[in-house]
Amino acid sequence: MKGKNRCVICEKGRVVEGTTNFEYRGVIVPNVPCFRCDNCGNIEFAPETMEYIRKKVNELAPRVILKRKISTAAKKPIVYLPEELMNAARLEIGKDVALYVESSTEKKRRLVIEPLEE
Protein backbone atom coordinates (compact mmCIF):
# COMPACT_ATOMS: atom_id res chain seq x y z
CA MET A 1 0.00 0.00 0.00
CA LYS A 2 3.04 2.30 -0.13
CA GLY A 3 1.71 5.37 -1.91
CA LYS A 4 -0.03 3.40 -4.68
CA ASN A 5 -3.64 3.78 -3.57
CA ARG A 6 -5.75 6.86 -4.03
CA CYS A 7 -7.47 8.39 -1.01
CA VAL A 8 -11.11 7.30 -0.67
CA ILE A 9 -12.03 10.67 0.87
CA CYS A 10 -10.53 13.32 -1.44
CA GLU A 11 -9.78 10.99 -4.39
CA LYS A 12 -6.76 13.18 -5.23
CA GLY A 13 -4.06 12.25 -2.75
CA ARG A 14 -2.01 9.11 -2.43
CA VAL A 15 -2.15 6.96 0.69
CA VAL A 16 1.29 6.57 2.27
CA GLU A 17 2.49 4.65 5.33
CA GLY A 18 3.33 6.62 8.44
CA THR A 19 2.72 6.87 12.16
CA THR A 20 0.43 8.97 14.29
CA ASN A 21 -0.48 9.52 17.92
CA PHE A 22 -3.95 8.04 18.44
CA GLU A 23 -6.12 9.81 21.04
CA TYR A 24 -9.33 8.46 22.56
CA ARG A 25 -11.05 10.12 25.53
CA GLY A 26 -7.83 11.61 26.79
CA VAL A 27 -5.78 8.41 26.36
CA ILE A 28 -2.92 8.79 23.87
CA VAL A 29 -1.33 5.82 22.14
CA PRO A 30 1.91 7.12 20.56
CA ASN A 31 3.54 6.13 17.26
CA VAL A 32 0.73 4.02 15.85
CA PRO A 33 1.30 2.73 12.28
CA CYS A 34 -1.21 4.26 9.87
CA PHE A 35 -2.01 5.03 6.26
CA ARG A 36 -2.30 8.79 5.64
CA CYS A 37 -3.45 10.71 2.58
CA ASP A 38 -0.70 13.06 1.43
CA ASN A 39 -3.35 15.53 0.21
CA CYS A 40 -6.20 15.76 2.76
CA GLY A 41 -4.55 14.07 5.75
CA ASN A 42 -7.21 11.35 6.17
CA ILE A 43 -5.87 8.56 8.38
CA GLU A 44 -6.79 4.88 8.24
CA PHE A 45 -5.58 1.88 10.24
CA ALA A 46 -5.10 -1.78 9.36
CA PRO A 47 -7.38 -4.21 11.29
CA GLU A 48 -4.47 -5.59 13.34
CA THR A 49 -3.48 -2.03 14.25
CA MET A 50 -7.02 -1.31 15.46
CA GLU A 51 -6.80 -4.37 17.74
CA TYR A 52 -3.48 -3.08 19.10
CA ILE A 53 -5.06 0.36 19.71
CA ARG A 54 -8.02 -1.20 21.58
CA LYS A 55 -5.68 -3.15 23.86
CA LYS A 56 -3.45 -0.13 24.57
CA VAL A 57 -6.41 2.17 25.31
CA ASN A 58 -7.81 -0.40 27.76
CA GLU A 59 -4.41 -0.67 29.47
CA LEU A 60 -3.87 3.08 29.67
CA ALA A 61 -7.43 4.26 30.33
CA PRO A 62 -8.03 5.91 33.68
CA ARG A 63 -10.27 4.19 36.18
CA VAL A 64 -13.96 5.00 36.06
CA ILE A 65 -14.60 7.58 38.78
CA LEU A 66 -18.10 8.90 39.37
CA LYS A 67 -19.59 11.11 42.06
CA ARG A 68 -22.78 9.77 43.67
CA LYS A 69 -24.98 10.79 46.62
CA ILE A 70 -25.97 8.30 49.28
CA SER A 71 -29.76 7.97 49.11
CA THR A 72 -32.25 5.97 51.15
CA ALA A 73 -34.68 3.18 50.37
CA ALA A 74 -36.85 1.78 53.17
CA LYS A 75 -34.86 3.98 55.59
CA LYS A 76 -31.61 2.22 54.62
CA PRO A 77 -28.66 3.88 52.81
CA ILE A 78 -28.26 3.02 49.12
CA VAL A 79 -25.93 4.11 46.31
CA TYR A 80 -26.91 3.88 42.64
CA LEU A 81 -24.21 2.18 40.55
CA PRO A 82 -24.47 3.05 36.85
CA GLU A 83 -24.18 0.32 34.24
CA GLU A 84 -20.73 1.41 32.99
CA LEU A 85 -19.35 1.13 36.52
CA MET A 86 -21.01 -2.27 37.04
CA ASN A 87 -19.46 -3.47 33.77
CA ALA A 88 -16.01 -2.05 34.55
CA ALA A 89 -16.04 -3.79 37.97
CA ARG A 90 -17.60 -6.97 36.52
CA LEU A 91 -20.48 -6.77 38.99
CA GLU A 92 -23.87 -8.36 38.32
CA ILE A 93 -27.30 -7.75 39.86
CA GLY A 94 -28.12 -10.55 42.30
CA LYS A 95 -24.50 -11.64 42.77
CA ASP A 96 -22.67 -11.46 46.12
CA VAL A 97 -20.09 -8.74 46.74
CA ALA A 98 -17.70 -8.04 49.59
CA LEU A 99 -17.85 -4.55 51.10
CA TYR A 100 -15.10 -3.19 53.31
CA VAL A 101 -13.39 0.05 54.26
CA GLU A 102 -9.77 0.48 53.30
CA SER A 103 -7.83 3.30 54.95
CA SER A 104 -4.38 4.59 54.20
CA THR A 105 -4.57 7.44 56.73
CA GLU A 106 -7.02 8.57 59.37
CA LYS A 107 -8.46 11.15 56.97
CA LYS A 108 -8.42 9.05 53.82
CA ARG A 109 -10.77 6.06 53.66
CA ARG A 110 -12.31 4.28 50.73
CA LEU A 111 -15.22 1.92 50.44
CA VAL A 112 -14.29 -1.13 48.37
CA ILE A 113 -16.84 -3.28 46.56
CA GLU A 114 -15.48 -6.57 45.20
CA PRO A 115 -17.34 -9.35 43.44
CA LEU A 116 -17.14 -12.67 45.28
CA GLU A 117 -16.15 -15.78 43.41
CA GLU A 118 -18.78 -18.50 43.30
Secondary structure, 3 states (H helix, E strand, C coil): CCCCCECCCCCCCEEEEEEEEEEECCEEEEEEEEEEECCCCCEECCHHHHHHHHHHHHHHCCCCCCCCCCEEECCEEECCCCHHHHHHCCCCCCCCEEEEEEECCCCCEEEEEEECCC
